[in-house]
Amino acid sequence: MIYTFIKNNEKIFPIEKMCKVLQVGQRSYYHWKSQSVSDRKQRAELVKEKITSFILI
């Protein structure tokens, strides 16, 4: 996805220029970036916590 590309390269290239070249609105990119963690990542964290608590018991 374009937003992921921008995020992965924001330390290399200016965000403003990438948005312009890729024809993406900066506001849209920053909105996407500020969204909460995806459901998949939330489930992965929950599984990780459960495994850790099981090991510590």
N, CA, C and O atoms as a Tinker XYZ file with bonds, in Angstrom:
   228  protein
     1  N      0.842000   -1.184000    0.000000    73     2
     2  CA     0.000000    0.000000    0.000000    64     1     3
     3  C      0.884000    1.243000    0.000000    63     2     4     5
     4  O      2.007000    1.224000    0.504000    81     3
     5  N      0.373000    2.287000   -0.557000    73     3     6
     6  CA     1.137000    3.531000   -0.695000    64     5     7
     7  C      1.491000    4.106000    0.675000    63     6     8     9
     8  O      2.620000    4.549000    0.889000    81     7
     9  N      0.531000    4.102000    1.604000    73     7    10
    10  CA     0.794000    4.679000    2.926000    64     9    11
    11  C      1.907000    3.926000    3.642000    63    10    12    13
    12  O      2.737000    4.533000    4.318000    81    11
    13  N      1.924000    2.621000    3.496000    73    11    14
    14  CA     2.970000    1.822000    4.133000    64    13    15
    15  C      4.328000    2.162000    3.536000    63    14    16    17
    16  O      5.326000    2.255000    4.250000    81    15
    17  N      4.358000    2.345000    2.238000    73    15    18
    18  CA     5.604000    2.743000    1.581000    64    17    19
    19  C      6.101000    4.069000    2.144000    63    18    20    21
    20  O      7.283000    4.212000    2.457000    81    19
    21  N      5.210000    5.025000    2.271000    73    19    22
    22  CA     5.591000    6.337000    2.802000    64    21    23
    23  C      6.118000    6.197000    4.220000    63    22    24    25
    24  O      7.155000    6.764000    4.563000    81    23
    25  N      5.407000    5.445000    5.039000    73    23    26
    26  CA     5.832000    5.266000    6.432000    64    25    27
    27  C      7.206000    4.610000    6.509000    63    26    28    29
    28  O      8.040000    5.009000    7.321000    81    27
    29  N      7.445000    3.608000    5.670000    73    27    30
    30  CA     8.719000    2.896000    5.690000    64    29    31
    31  C      9.883000    3.742000    5.194000    63    30    32    33
    32  O     11.041000    3.442000    5.485000    81    31
    33  N      9.581000    4.789000    4.454000    73    31    34
    34  CA    10.642000    5.608000    3.864000    64    33    35
    35  C     10.664000    7.042000    4.376000    63    34    36    37
    36  O     11.368000    7.884000    3.819000    81    35
    37  N      9.906000    7.330000    5.425000    73    35    38
    38  CA     9.825000    8.720000    5.872000    64    37    39
    39  C     11.124000    9.236000    6.484000    63    38    40    41
    40  O     11.286000   10.447000    6.629000    81    39
    41  N     12.050000    8.356000    6.845000    73    39    42
    42  CA    13.347000    8.815000    7.350000    64    41    43
    43  C     14.330000    9.078000    6.220000    63    42    44    45
    44  O     15.368000    9.711000    6.413000    81    43
    45  N     13.985000    8.581000    5.037000    73    43    46
    46  CA    14.856000    8.746000    3.872000    64    45    47
    47  C     14.427000    9.941000    3.025000    63    46    48    49
    48  O     15.257000   10.741000    2.594000    81    47
    49  N     13.114000   10.050000    2.792000    73    47    50
    50  CA    12.568000   11.100000    1.938000    64    49    51
    51  C     11.569000   11.941000    2.717000    63    50    52    53
    52  O     10.932000   11.439000    3.642000    81    51
    53  N     11.421000   13.211000    2.360000    73    51    54
    54  CA    10.406000   14.044000    3.008000    64    53    55
    55  C      8.993000   13.535000    2.703000    63    54    56    57
    56  O      8.684000   13.175000    1.567000    81    55
    57  N      8.161000   13.509000    3.711000    73    55    58
    58  CA     6.786000   13.032000    3.560000    64    57    59
    59  C      6.043000   13.865000    2.528000    63    58    60    61
    60  O      5.303000   13.327000    1.705000    81    59
    61  N      6.239000   15.166000    2.573000    73    59    62
    62  CA     5.543000   16.054000    1.654000    64    61    63
    63  C      5.835000   15.687000    0.194000    63    62    64    65
    64  O      4.925000   15.633000   -0.633000    81    63
    65  N      7.116000   15.436000   -0.112000    73    63    66
    66  CA     7.485000   15.114000   -1.486000    64    65    67
    67  C      6.939000   13.753000   -1.903000    63    66    68    69
    68  O      6.469000   13.596000   -3.030000    81    67
    69  N      6.997000   12.759000   -1.001000    73    67    70
    70  CA     6.465000   11.440000   -1.350000    64    69    71
    71  C      4.972000   11.522000   -1.624000    63    70    72    73
    72  O      4.475000   10.910000   -2.569000    81    71
    73  N      4.253000   12.282000   -0.794000    73    71    74
    74  CA     2.812000   12.427000   -1.004000    64    73    75
    75  C      2.525000   13.076000   -2.356000    63    74    76    77
    76  O      1.601000   12.676000   -3.064000    81    75
    77  N      3.318000   14.069000   -2.699000    73    75    78
    78  CA     3.107000   14.757000   -3.974000    64    77    79
    79  C      3.391000   13.833000   -5.153000    63    78    80    81
    80  O      2.598000   13.760000   -6.092000    81    79
    81  N      4.518000   13.129000   -5.107000    73    79    82
    82  CA     4.900000   12.237000   -6.199000    64    81    83
    83  C      3.906000   11.082000   -6.328000    63    82    84    85
    84  O      3.552000   10.686000   -7.438000    81    83
    85  N      3.460000   10.547000   -5.201000    73    83    86
    86  CA     2.536000    9.407000   -5.220000    64    85    87
    87  C      1.072000    9.833000   -5.307000    63    86    88    89
    88  O      0.169000    8.997000   -5.291000    81    87
    89  N      0.853000   11.133000   -5.398000    73    87    90
    90  CA    -0.488000   11.708000   -5.519000    64    89    91
    91  C     -1.402000   11.279000   -4.366000    63    90    92    93
    92  O     -2.515000   10.791000   -4.566000    81    91
    93  N     -0.888000   11.480000   -3.167000    73    91    94
    94  CA    -1.632000   11.166000   -1.949000    64    93    95
    95  C     -1.701000   12.435000   -1.118000    63    94    96    97
    96  O     -0.709000   13.155000   -1.001000    81    95
    97  N     -2.851000   12.714000   -0.545000    73    95    98
    98  CA    -2.976000   13.883000    0.313000    64    97    99
    99  C     -2.238000   13.680000    1.631000    63    98   100   101
   100  O     -2.330000   12.620000    2.250000    81    99
   101  N     -1.512000   14.699000    2.049000    73    99   102
   102  CA    -0.785000   14.606000    3.315000    64   101   103
   103  C     -1.742000   14.370000    4.475000    63   102   104   105
   104  O     -1.453000   13.582000    5.375000    81   103
   105  N     -2.863000   15.042000    4.451000    73   103   106
   106  CA    -3.846000   14.886000    5.520000    64   105   107
   107  C     -4.331000   13.441000    5.597000    63   106   108   109
   108  O     -4.489000   12.893000    6.688000    81   107
   109  N     -4.564000   12.828000    4.442000    73   107   110
   110  CA    -5.001000   11.429000    4.405000    64   109   111
   111  C     -3.925000   10.510000    4.977000    63   110   112   113
   112  O     -4.223000    9.581000    5.729000    81   111
   113  N     -2.679000   10.777000    4.614000    73   111   114
   114  CA    -1.575000    9.959000    5.127000    64   113   115
   115  C     -1.477000   10.075000    6.646000    63   114   116   117
   116  O     -1.391000    9.063000    7.342000    81   115
   117  N     -1.489000   11.300000    7.160000    73   115   118
   118  CA    -1.365000   11.485000    8.601000    64   117   119
   119  C     -2.568000   10.899000    9.344000    63   118   120   121
   120  O     -2.420000   10.402000   10.460000    81   119
   121  N     -3.737000   10.952000    8.745000    73   119   122
   122  CA    -4.916000   10.331000    9.350000    64   121   123
   123  C     -4.719000    8.816000    9.424000    63   122   124   125
   124  O     -4.985000    8.207000   10.460000    81   123
   125  N     -4.262000    8.219000    8.349000    73   123   126
   126  CA    -4.005000    6.778000    8.320000    64   125   127
   127  C     -2.972000    6.404000    9.374000    63   126   128   129
   128  O     -3.117000    5.408000   10.082000    81   127
   129  N     -1.940000    7.211000    9.463000    73   127   130
   130  CA    -0.843000    6.926000   10.391000    64   129   131
   131  C     -1.300000    7.023000   11.845000    63   130   132   133
   132  O     -0.781000    6.305000   12.699000    81   131
   133  N     -2.250000    7.885000   12.136000    73   131   134
   134  CA    -2.694000    8.089000   13.519000    64   133   135
   135  C     -3.761000    7.101000   13.962000    63   134   136   137
   136  O     -4.126000    7.066000   15.137000    81   135
   137  N     -4.271000    6.290000   13.021000    73   135   138
   138  CA    -5.303000    5.324000   13.392000    64   137   139
   139  C     -4.759000    4.326000   14.394000    63   138   140   141
   140  O     -3.551000    4.116000   14.507000    81   139
   141  N     -5.679000    3.720000   15.112000    73   139   142
   142  CA    -5.279000    2.760000   16.132000    64   141   143
   143  C     -4.675000    1.508000   15.505000    63   142   144   145
   144  O     -4.702000    1.319000   14.289000    81   143
   145  N     -4.142000    0.681000   16.352000    73   143   146
   146  CA    -3.506000   -0.558000   15.933000    64   145   147
   147  C     -4.549000   -1.469000   15.297000    63   146   148   149
   148  O     -5.691000   -1.514000   15.755000    81   147
   149  N     -4.176000   -2.185000   14.262000    73   147   150
   150  CA    -5.108000   -3.062000   13.558000    64   149   151
   151  C     -5.573000   -4.212000   14.448000    63   150   152   153
   152  O     -4.924000   -4.555000   15.436000    81   151
   153  N     -6.696000   -4.791000   14.081000    73   151   154
   154  CA    -7.239000   -5.911000   14.842000    64   153   155
   155  C     -6.252000   -7.067000   14.907000    63   154   156   157
   156  O     -6.111000   -7.710000   15.948000    81   155
   157  N     -5.582000   -7.327000   13.821000    73   155   158
   158  CA    -4.620000   -8.439000   13.783000    64   157   159
   159  C     -3.496000   -8.215000   14.791000    63   158   160   161
   160  O     -3.108000   -9.141000   15.504000    81   159
   161  N     -2.974000   -7.000000   14.854000    73   159   162
   162  CA    -1.908000   -6.703000   15.800000    64   161   163
   163  C     -2.414000   -6.770000   17.235000    63   162   164   165
   164  O     -1.693000   -7.206000   18.132000    81   163
   165  N     -3.656000   -6.336000   17.454000    73   163   166
   166  CA    -4.232000   -6.419000   18.798000    64   165   167
   167  C     -4.359000   -7.873000   19.238000    63   166   168   169
   168  O     -4.045000   -8.206000   20.381000    81   167
   169  N     -4.818000   -8.741000   18.337000    73   167   170
   170  CA    -4.931000  -10.169000   18.671000    64   169   171
   171  C     -3.560000  -10.771000   18.939000    63   170   172   173
   172  O     -3.404000  -11.576000   19.858000    81   171
   173  N     -2.575000  -10.393000   18.154000    73   171   174
   174  CA    -1.217000  -10.913000   18.344000    64   173   175
   175  C     -0.670000  -10.501000   19.708000    63   174   176   177
   176  O     -0.027000  -11.302000   20.385000    81   175
   177  N     -0.920000   -9.266000   20.112000    73   175   178
   178  CA    -0.474000   -8.805000   21.426000    64   177   179
   179  C     -1.176000   -9.566000   22.544000    63   178   180   181
   180  O     -0.555000   -9.908000   23.550000    81   179
   181  N     -2.458000   -9.830000   22.372000    73   179   182
   182  CA    -3.217000  -10.576000   23.366000    64   181   183
   183  C     -2.670000  -11.991000   23.516000    63   182   184   185
   184  O     -2.498000  -12.479000   24.633000    81   183
   185  N     -2.399000  -12.643000   22.399000    73   183   186
   186  CA    -1.818000  -13.992000   22.442000    64   185   187
   187  C     -0.463000  -13.954000   23.123000    63   186   188   189
   188  O     -0.152000  -14.822000   23.938000    81   187
   189  N      0.336000  -12.969000   22.802000    73   187   190
   190  CA     1.659000  -12.824000   23.402000    64   189   191
   191  C      1.547000  -12.653000   24.918000    63   190   192   193
   192  O      2.300000  -13.273000   25.670000    81   191
   193  N      0.619000  -11.823000   25.363000    73   191   194
   194  CA     0.410000  -11.623000   26.798000    64   193   195
   195  C     -0.031000  -12.907000   27.480000    63   194   196   197
   196  O      0.445000  -13.224000   28.570000    81   195
   197  N     -0.938000  -13.653000   26.847000    73   195   198
   198  CA    -1.413000  -14.903000   27.430000    64   197   199
   199  C     -0.295000  -15.930000   27.523000    63   198   200   201
   200  O     -0.178000  -16.619000   28.537000    81   199
   201  N      0.513000  -16.043000   26.508000    73   199   202
   202  CA     1.640000  -16.969000   26.539000    64   201   203
   203  C      2.615000  -16.581000   27.636000    63   202   204   205
   204  O      3.091000  -17.433000   28.387000    81   203
   205  N      2.908000  -15.296000   27.723000    73   203   206
   206  CA     3.843000  -14.824000   28.756000    64   205   207
   207  C      3.299000  -15.117000   30.153000    63   206   208   209
   208  O      4.041000  -15.572000   31.023000    81   207
   209  N      2.014000  -14.860000   30.373000    73   207   210
   210  CA     1.444000  -15.114000   31.697000    64   209   211
   211  C      1.418000  -16.611000   31.990000    63   210   212   213
   212  O      1.597000  -17.010000   33.141000    81   211
   213  N      1.198000  -17.447000   30.979000    73   211   214
   214  CA     1.191000  -18.894000   31.167000    64   213   215
   215  C      2.577000  -19.391000   31.550000    63   214   216   217
   216  O      2.710000  -20.260000   32.412000    81   215
   217  N      3.598000  -18.852000   30.923000    73   215   218
   218  CA     4.977000  -19.256000   31.209000    64   217   219
   219  C      5.379000  -18.837000   32.622000    63   218   220   221
   220  O      6.118000  -19.558000   33.293000    81   219
   221  N      4.910000  -17.703000   33.071000    73   219   222
   222  CA     5.287000  -17.182000   34.381000    64   221   223
   223  C      4.569000  -17.890000   35.534000    63   222   224   225
   224  O      4.967000  -17.742000   36.690000    81   223
   225  N      3.530000  -18.645000   35.236000    73   223   226
   226  CA     2.748000  -19.312000   36.297000    64   225   227
   227  C      3.472000  -20.530000   36.789000    63   226   228
   228  O      2.979000  -21.224000   37.678000    81   227
